[in-house]
Amino acid sequence: MASAMRMVFGLLTFVTVGMIIGALFQLAFIRRLEDSYEFPSFRRLHETRNSGNLQLSRGMPYWVGDKEAETLRIGYVKPEIISWSPRIILLHNFLSTDGIKSNVRTSSGMFLAPEERKYAMIQAIEKRISVYSQVPVENGELIQVLRYETNQFYRPHHDYFSDTFNLKRGGQRVATMLMYLSDNVEGGETYFPMAGSSECSCGGRMMKGMCVKPNKGDALLFWSMGLDGQSDTSSIHGGCEVLSGEKWSATKWMRQRATS
């Protein structure tokens, strides 16, 4: 019994330390993103050669020729930490137009097929999700695309599992990346009842908590597990009623371990 308890304690300590280190790396990366977005340094001077003379030109993205930075949209993504408990980061301009206009799925509520993960655009988005969340790509579930029509909503719920069956493949859900794919939607906010202390408009009704409006190209990153390695009950969230238009979104859930 004592050895089993030591093993459990050791495992929890390992998970906790790993999550704390991951969070620190993530905060450092977010700080770099803020610097690249807020200051003119992301539009740096570039050297060009013209007729043997060295010239300087302005207005070119600093990632010219840098495929890695282009994939991660460095200089375009603007992070905004909107809550520490639960931990929520709003990533403005997370998706480019190419990442939004996709004919991979046009149905309501469908997961991408495993073979569709091989598409270059999907691989770029999954890599971006991994870097910004500091969770390995292989720990992610398949992306799910959802459509909410007028009067549709999703009641407040947790993304983490309360049963043991779903934990067998990949362990507990750690974090969620919710990407907004459509504009001109009235209502349809993502609602966190236990975040913040003020009121917000959720589907036209004032509710206590925090509401995030769905803006095309933005992404919402939030954690279902705290830095102590335990499920975070304050991460409860829901989809507010859509009053007009259609709300399209894509969701990526991330686990403790590889899902395949």
SVG drawing of the C-alpha trace seen along z (x, -y; Angstrom):
<svg xmlns="http://www.w3.org/2000/svg" viewBox="-34 -52 62 54">
<polyline fill="none" stroke="black" stroke-width="0.4" points="0.0,0.0 2.8,-2.4 4.7,-1.8 1.5,-2.3 0.9,-5.6 4.5,-6.7 4.0,-5.8 0.7,-7.9 2.4,-10.8 5.4,-10.6 3.2,-10.6 1.1,-13.6 4.4,-15.5 5.7,-14.7 2.5,-15.9 2.4,-19.1 6.0,-20.0 5.6,-19.3 2.5,-21.6 4.2,-24.4 7.3,-24.2 4.9,-24.1 3.0,-27.2 6.3,-29.1 7.4,-28.3 4.0,-29.3 4.1,-32.6 7.5,-33.4 6.3,-32.6 3.2,-34.7 5.5,-37.6 7.4,-37.2 4.2,-37.3 3.1,-40.5 6.5,-42.1 6.2,-41.1 2.7,-42.4 2.8,-45.6 6.2,-47.1 7.5,-48.0 10.3,-45.5 8.2,-42.9 8.5,-45.2 12.3,-45.3 14.7,-46.6 15.6,-44.1 18.8,-44.1 18.3,-44.0 20.9,-44.1 20.2,-46.2 22.9,-46.6 25.6,-45.8 24.5,-48.5 23.2,-47.6 19.8,-49.1 17.4,-49.1 13.7,-48.6 10.8,-48.9 7.4,-47.4 8.3,-43.7 7.3,-41.1 10.2,-40.0 9.4,-36.4 10.2,-36.7 11.8,-33.4 11.1,-32.0 8.5,-29.2 8.4,-28.3 7.4,-31.9 4.9,-32.0 3.3,-28.8 3.0,-30.2 1.8,-33.6 4.4,-35.4 3.7,-39.1 0.0,-38.6 -1.3,-36.7 -2.1,-39.0 -2.5,-37.1 -4.7,-38.5 -4.8,-36.9 -8.4,-37.4 -8.5,-35.2 -6.1,-33.5 -8.8,-31.4 -9.8,-29.6 -6.8,-30.1 -8.0,-31.6 -6.1,-33.2 -7.8,-34.9 -5.6,-34.7 -6.6,-37.3 -5.9,-36.6 -5.0,-33.0 -6.3,-31.8 -5.5,-33.3 -8.2,-33.5 -6.7,-30.3 -7.2,-28.6 -10.9,-29.7 -12.0,-29.0 -11.9,-25.2 -14.1,-22.7 -12.8,-19.8 -16.2,-19.6 -19.4,-21.5 -21.6,-19.4 -22.8,-20.3 -20.9,-18.6 -18.3,-16.5 -14.8,-15.3 -12.1,-15.5 -11.1,-12.0 -7.6,-10.7 -6.5,-10.9 -7.5,-14.6 -4.8,-15.4 -2.3,-14.9 -3.5,-18.0 -0.9,-20.7 -3.4,-23.3 -4.5,-21.0 -0.9,-20.2 -0.1,-23.9 -3.0,-24.6 -2.3,-21.7 1.4,-22.7 0.2,-26.2 -2.1,-24.9 0.7,-22.7 3.2,-25.6 0.7,-28.1 -0.6,-25.6 2.7,-23.9 1.0,-20.5 2.5,-18.0 0.6,-17.5 0.2,-13.8 -1.7,-14.5 -4.5,-16.2 -7.8,-14.7 -9.2,-15.1 -10.5,-18.6 -14.3,-18.9 -16.1,-21.4 -19.5,-22.7 -22.3,-24.8 -24.8,-26.6 -27.9,-28.0 -30.4,-30.5 -31.7,-29.5 -29.1,-26.8 -26.8,-26.8 -24.7,-24.5 -25.4,-24.4 -22.5,-25.0 -20.3,-21.9 -16.7,-20.8 -14.4,-19.4 -12.6,-17.1 -14.0,-13.6 -15.7,-12.3 -15.6,-8.7 -12.8,-6.2 -13.7,-4.8 -12.7,-8.0 -9.4,-8.2 -8.0,-5.0 -6.9,-6.7 -4.6,-9.7 -5.7,-10.3 -7.5,-13.4 -8.2,-16.4 -5.8,-19.2 -6.8,-22.1 -9.1,-23.2 -8.5,-25.4 -11.7,-26.8 -11.4,-28.5 -14.0,-30.9 -14.7,-30.5 -17.5,-32.9 -18.5,-36.5 -21.8,-38.4 -23.1,-36.4 -25.4,-37.9 -25.2,-36.0 -23.2,-32.7 -20.7,-33.9 -18.6,-31.5 -19.6,-31.8 -17.6,-31.1 -19.9,-31.4 -17.0,-31.2 -14.6,-33.6 -14.5,-37.3 -16.8,-39.1 -18.9,-41.2 -21.8,-40.6 -21.8,-40.0 -24.2,-39.5 -24.9,-35.8 -27.3,-35.4 -28.9,-38.8 -29.3,-38.0 -27.1,-39.5 -25.3,-36.8 -22.7,-36.7 -19.3,-35.7 -17.3,-36.2 -18.5,-36.1 -16.2,-35.9 -17.7,-37.1 -17.0,-34.8 -14.8,-36.8 -13.7,-35.2 -10.1,-34.1 -9.8,-34.4 -9.1,-31.4 -9.8,-30.8 -7.4,-28.7 -8.4,-27.5 -7.3,-24.8 -9.5,-22.1 -6.6,-21.1 -4.9,-23.4 -1.2,-23.6 -1.8,-21.2 -2.6,-18.4 -6.3,-18.4 -9.4,-19.1 -10.3,-22.8 -14.0,-23.1 -13.9,-26.8 -13.3,-25.9 -17.0,-25.2 -18.2,-26.9 -21.1,-26.9 -22.2,-28.3 -24.7,-31.1 -27.8,-31.1 -27.3,-32.3 -29.8,-35.1 -29.1,-35.6 -26.7,-34.3 -24.7,-31.0 -21.8,-30.4 -19.1,-28.1 -16.3,-26.9 -13.6,-24.3 -12.5,-22.7 -9.3,-20.9 -9.1,-19.0 -5.7,-18.1 -4.9,-15.2 -2.2,-14.3 -0.7,-11.7 -0.6,-10.7 -4.1,-9.8 -2.9,-7.1"/>
</svg>
